[in-house]
Amino acid sequence: MKGPCGRRRVAVTGMGVICALGGNQREYWAAALEGRCGIGDLNLFESEGCLSHLAAQVREIRPPASIARLERRRASRTDLLCLVAAEEAVAQAELPGSGILPDFGVSLGTSTAGMLEAEEYCRDGLRRGFHRVDPSRVLRLPSSAPGDALARHFRLHGPRLSNMTACASSASSIGFAADLIRRGDAPGMIAGGGDALCRMTHAGFNALRLVDPTPCRPFDVSRKGLSLGEGAGILVLEEWDHALGRGVSPLAEFLDYGSSCDAHHMTAPHPEGRGAAAAMAEALERSGVPRDRVGHLNAHGTGTPMNDAAESLAILAVFGPDLSARIPLTASKSLIGHLLGGAGGVEAVTLILSLIQQTIPPTLGWTACDRGTRLDVVAGSARKFAFEYGLSNSFGFGGTNCSLVFRRCA
């Protein structure tokens, strides 16, 4: 089936999520709607000397029996997070047997991949001597490793993409997967991404003084920085008629995406949010959705002074002052921290759940926006709200930006 622009339609038929608030959709969504904060004490590794000792850490990873013991042992923490989320997505999509149809592909984003295991290899090698340390621990370091793990586990023989574009990685991977489906290169794709916490990113963000010693407060006038997190969000995307032919009802429709680069600074966004605005405008133009039909924004919302200010200006530039003040906005990172390469995947799942349930989870810690900024931030408690179209933003270091547009399926 072709959409209004004459292109193949893309259905979301399965979703999976694991993060600090839960190991599946049910656990995560219940906690998010209750306004629980997953940001707490970090004990995955030492954080001595850092400004913040908090992170949204996954306390327990419960791999299903379908992930063999040897596969678990060989997997990095990032691999395992992605595998757990993908298993849930595949099960919900009702794909046959223990694996995907062989002509499906995978498009996965990450930024840390197997960095945690590589750090442990280097630490143990320096302490004990590298001749006494198993070098296989560094084999999971490449950014392609999580996608390889999924392709091997589900026996995927279709296209395989591994994307590392900072915090826009998994959002971009979803857009790229839809492009492949529309071109006819695959009937369906596993798409999204994930990241595990590691010493390098924790120490790096602390060195840049971009973290808040307390849980982050996106868009709040008193915000001081972000809180790091870990997890994975995975979607099963399918060509619309392919899904219907299997007897599966789509959960939502992926309409399109927009991407851009600020070309401004290595770590800071353009102060006027020009790249972010360009990504949102392109996503809406490509999807054919008028600005006044967007019913909800899942913002990038890191909680840093510069990022939130730039995103606020970008929203204003795209939607104008009246719409910007009326479109309900939430920032999921106040609940689950900043998942870096995995942020866009989990936040896409969050937006789709909001579409299905017609309920928007709250932004924690928000009391008031910057002076002169008018945004309808959902705060305090979840909000019931009827809407058909939603937009999710993911912006990253280097000025890389990606916005995704989804439509509710009645």
C-alpha positions in Angstrom: 0.0 0.0 0.0 1.3 3.5 -0.9 0.8 6.6 1.1 -0.4 10.0 0.0 3.1 10.8 -1.4 3.0 7.7 -3.6 5.5 5.8 -1.5 5.4 2.5 0.3 3.9 2.9 3.8 5.9 1.7 6.8 4.2 0.0 9.7 5.5 -0.4 13.3 4.6 -4.0 14.2 6.7 -4.6 17.3 8.5 -2.7 20.0 11.0 -3.6 22.8 12.5 -1.5 25.5 14.9 -2.0 28.5 16.1 0.9 30.6 16.4 1.9 34.3 12.6 2.0 34.7 12.0 -1.6 33.5 13.0 -4.6 31.4 10.0 -4.5 29.0 7.2 -2.2 27.7 4.8 -3.0 30.5 7.3 -2.3 33.4 8.7 0.8 31.7 5.3 2.4 30.7 3.8 1.8 34.2 6.8 3.5 35.9 6.9 6.4 33.3 3.2 7.2 33.8 3.6 7.1 37.6 6.5 9.6 37.2 9.1 7.4 38.7 12.7 8.6 38.3 15.2 5.9 37.2 18.2 8.1 38.0 20.1 6.9 41.1 23.4 5.9 42.5 25.9 4.6 40.0 27.6 1.3 41.0 28.4 -0.3 37.7 31.9 1.2 38.0 33.8 3.7 40.2 32.9 7.4 39.8 35.4 8.8 42.3 36.5 12.4 41.4 33.4 13.0 39.2 31.0 15.9 39.6 28.0 13.5 39.5 27.7 10.0 41.0 24.3 9.4 39.6 23.1 7.6 36.5 20.0 5.8 35.2 21.5 2.3 35.5 19.8 -0.9 34.5 19.9 -2.8 37.7 19.0 -6.2 36.2 19.2 -7.6 32.7 17.0 -10.6 32.3 17.8 -12.3 29.0 15.1 -14.7 27.7 15.9 -18.4 27.4 16.1 -17.9 23.6 19.5 -16.2 24.1 21.9 -19.1 24.7 24.4 -19.0 27.6 27.4 -18.9 25.2 25.8 -16.0 23.4 25.2 -14.1 26.6 28.8 -14.7 27.7 30.2 -13.4 24.4 27.9 -10.4 24.3 28.9 -6.9 25.5 26.5 -5.1 27.9 25.3 -3.0 24.9 24.8 -6.2 22.8 22.7 -7.7 25.6 20.5 -4.7 26.1 19.8 -4.6 22.4 19.1 -8.4 22.2 16.7 -8.2 25.1 14.7 -5.3 23.6 14.8 -6.9 20.2 13.4 -10.2 21.5 10.4 -8.3 22.9 9.9 -6.4 19.7 10.1 -9.6 17.6 7.6 -11.4 19.9 5.1 -8.6 19.6 5.4 -8.5 15.8 4.5 -12.2 15.8 7.4 -13.1 13.5 7.7 -16.8 12.9 9.7 -19.2 15.1 12.7 -18.0 17.0 13.9 -15.8 14.2 13.0 -13.1 11.7 12.1 -13.9 8.1 15.6 -14.3 6.5 15.2 -11.3 4.1 14.6 -8.9 7.0 17.5 -6.6 7.9 18.9 -4.7 10.8 19.7 -1.0 11.3 21.1 -0.2 14.7 22.6 2.8 16.3 25.1 3.0 19.2 27.8 5.3 20.5 29.6 3.2 23.2 29.0 -0.4 21.9 31.6 -2.6 23.7 33.5 0.2 25.3 32.8 -1.0 28.9 34.3 -4.4 28.1 37.3 -2.8 26.4 37.9 -0.6 29.4 37.9 -3.7 31.7 40.3 -5.4 29.4 42.7 -2.4 29.5 42.3 -2.1 33.3 43.0 -5.8 33.9 45.9 -5.8 31.4 47.6 -2.9 33.2 47.2 -4.6 36.6 48.0 -8.2 35.7 49.8 -8.0 32.4 48.1 -8.2 29.0 49.5 -11.7 28.4 47.2 -12.9 31.2 44.0 -11.2 30.0 41.6 -12.6 27.4 41.8 -10.4 24.3 38.4 -11.5 23.1 36.9 -8.8 25.4 37.9 -6.1 22.8 36.1 -7.9 20.0 32.8 -6.2 21.0 34.2 -2.7 20.8 33.3 -1.7 17.2 30.1 0.2 16.6 29.0 -2.6 14.3 29.0 -5.2 17.0 25.4 -4.8 18.4 24.0 -5.0 14.9 26.1 -8.0 14.2 24.8 -9.7 17.4 21.2 -9.1 16.4 21.7 -10.3 12.8 23.4 -13.5 14.0 20.9 -14.2 16.7 17.8 -13.7 14.5 19.6 -15.1 11.3 18.9 -11.9 9.3 20.2 -12.0 5.8 18.9 -8.6 4.6 20.6 -5.2 4.7 22.7 -4.5 7.8 23.5 -0.9 8.9 25.5 0.3 11.9 25.2 4.0 12.7 27.2 6.1 15.1 26.1 9.7 14.9 26.3 10.5 18.6 23.0 11.0 20.4 21.0 10.9 17.1 22.3 7.4 16.3 19.3 5.2 16.9 16.8 7.8 15.7 18.7 8.0 12.4 18.9 4.2 12.2 15.1 4.1 12.3 14.9 6.6 9.4 17.5 4.7 7.4 15.6 1.4 7.9 12.4 3.0 6.6 14.3 4.2 3.5 15.4 0.6 2.8 11.9 -0.7 3.1 10.5 2.0 0.8 13.1 1.2 -1.8 12.1 -2.4 -1.7 15.5 -3.6 -0.4 13.8 -5.4 2.5 10.2 -6.3 3.5 11.1 -5.4 7.1 13.8 -4.2 9.4 14.8 -4.4 13.1 15.7 -0.8 13.9 16.7 1.4 16.8 19.7 1.1 19.1 21.1 1.0 22.5 24.1 2.0 24.7 25.5 0.8 28.0 27.1 3.1 30.6 30.9 3.2 30.5 33.7 5.0 32.3 34.8 7.0 29.2 31.4 8.7 28.6 30.7 9.2 32.3 34.1 10.8 32.9 34.0 12.7 29.6 30.6 14.4 30.3 31.8 15.1 33.9 35.0 16.7 32.5 32.9 18.9 30.2 30.8 19.8 33.3 27.7 19.0 31.4 26.2 16.8 34.2 23.9 17.7 37.1 24.9 16.3 40.5 21.2 15.8 41.1 18.6 14.2 38.6 18.3 16.4 35.5 15.5 18.9 35.0 14.9 19.4 31.3 13.6 22.8 30.2 13.4 24.0 33.8 14.8 27.5 34.5 17.1 26.1 37.2 18.5 23.2 35.1 22.3 22.5 35.4 23.1 19.6 33.2 22.2 16.1 32.1 22.0 12.7 33.8 23.5 9.7 31.9 21.6 6.5 31.4 21.7 3.2 29.6 19.2 1.0 27.7 17.9 0.0 24.3 14.8 0.7 22.3 14.0 -1.5 19.3 11.2 -1.3 16.6 10.2 -3.9 14.0 9.4 -1.9 10.9 7.6 -3.5 8.0 6.2 -2.6 4.6 2.5 -2.0 5.3 1.0 -4.6 3.0 3.6 -7.2 4.1 2.4 -6.7 7.7 -1.2 -6.9 6.7 -0.5 -10.0 4.6 0.8 -11.7 7.7 -2.4 -10.8 9.6 -0.7 -8.4 11.9 -2.3 -5.1 12.9 0.2 -2.1 12.9 0.9 -0.5 16.2 1.6 2.9 14.5 2.8 4.2 11.2 6.2 5.6 10.7 5.7 8.6 8.3 9.2 10.1 7.8 12.2 11.7 9.3 14.4 14.8 8.9 18.1 15.1 9.5 20.6 17.9 9.5 24.0 19.1 10.8 24.6 22.4 12.6 28.2 22.5 11.3 28.8 24.8 14.3 30.8 23.2 17.2 32.1 19.9 18.4 29.9 19.7 21.5 27.7 22.8 21.6 24.5 23.2 19.5 24.0 26.2 17.3 22.7 28.8 19.8 19.7 29.6 17.6 18.9 25.9 17.1 19.1 26.2 13.3 20.1 22.6 12.7 17.4 21.2 15.0 14.8 23.4 13.4 15.9 22.2 9.9 15.5 18.6 11.0 12.0 19.1 12.4 10.9 21.1 9.4 12.2 18.5 7.0 10.6 15.7 8.9 7.2 17.4 8.7 7.6 18.4 5.0 8.6 14.8 4.0 5.8 13.3 6.0 3.2 15.7 4.7 2.0 16.6 8.2 0.9 20.2 8.7 2.5 21.9 11.7 -0.9 22.5 13.3 -1.6 18.7 13.2 1.3 17.8 15.4 -0.2 16.8 18.7 2.8 16.0 20.8 6.6 16.6 20.9 8.9 14.1 22.6 11.8 16.6 23.0 15.5 15.8 23.0 15.5 17.7 26.4 18.8 16.9 27.9 18.7 19.3 30.8 21.8 21.3 29.9 21.4 25.1 29.7 22.6 25.4 26.1 20.8 22.4 24.6 17.4 23.1 26.1 17.6 26.8 25.1 18.6 25.9 21.5 15.8 23.3 21.2 13.3 25.8 22.6 14.3 28.3 19.9 14.1 25.6 17.2 10.6 24.6 18.3 9.6 28.3 18.2 11.1 28.7 14.7 9.2 25.7 13.3 5.9 26.0 15.0 5.6 29.7 15.9 4.7 31.2 19.3 1.1 30.1 19.4 1.6 26.4 18.5 4.7 26.1 20.6 2.8 27.2 23.6 -0.1 24.7 22.9 1.6 21.4 21.8 2.2 19.2 24.8 5.9 18.5 25.2 7.7 16.0 27.4 11.3 15.1 28.0 11.8 11.4 28.7 15.4 11.9 29.9 14.1 13.3 33.2 12.8 9.7 33.8 15.5 7.5 32.3 18.6 9.7 31.8 20.4 10.3 28.5 21.0 7.0 26.8 23.3 8.6 24.2 23.2 6.4 21.1 20.2 4.6 22.5 18.1 7.7 23.3 16.3 8.0 20.0 15.2 4.3 20.1 13.7 4.4 23.6 12.1 7.7 23.0 10.5 6.4 19.7 9.0 3.6 21.7 7.8 6.2 24.3 6.1 8.3 21.6 4.4 5.3 20.1 3.1 4.1 23.5 1.8 7.7 24.0 0.0 7.5 20.6 -1.5 4.1 21.5 -2.5 5.0 25.0 -3.3 8.7 24.2 -1.4 9.5 27.4 1.8 11.6 27.8 4.3 10.8 30.6 5.5 13.8 32.7 8.7 15.7 32.7 10.2 15.4 36.2 11.7 18.4 38.0 10.1 21.0 35.7 8.5 24.1 37.3 9.0 26.9 34.8 10.7 27.6 31.5 13.3 30.3 30.8 12.0 33.8 30.8 10.4 34.6 27.5 10.0 30.9 26.6 6.5 29.5 26.3 6.2 25.7 26.0 3.4 23.4 27.2 5.6 21.1 29.3 3.7 18.1 30.7 4.8 18.1 34.3 3.7 16.8 37.7 1.7 13.9 36.4 0.8 12.1 33.1 -1.7 13.8 30.8 -4.5 12.2 28.9 -4.5 13.8 25.5 -6.0 12.9 22.1 -3.6 13.3 19.2 -2.9 11.6 15.9 0.6 12.8 15.0 3.7 12.9 17.2 7.3 14.1 16.6 10.4 12.8 18.5 13.7 14.8 18.5 17.3 13.4 18.9 20.2 15.8 18.7 23.8 15.0 19.3 27.5 16.2 19.5 28.9 17.6 16.3 25.5 19.2 15.6 23.9 16.0 14.2 20.1 16.2 14.4 17.2 13.8 13.6 13.5 14.1 14.0 11.0 11.3 13.6 7.3 11.5 12.8 4.8 8.8 13.7 1.0 8.5 13.2 -1.5 6.8 15.4 -3.3 3.7 14.0 -7.0 3.7 15.1 
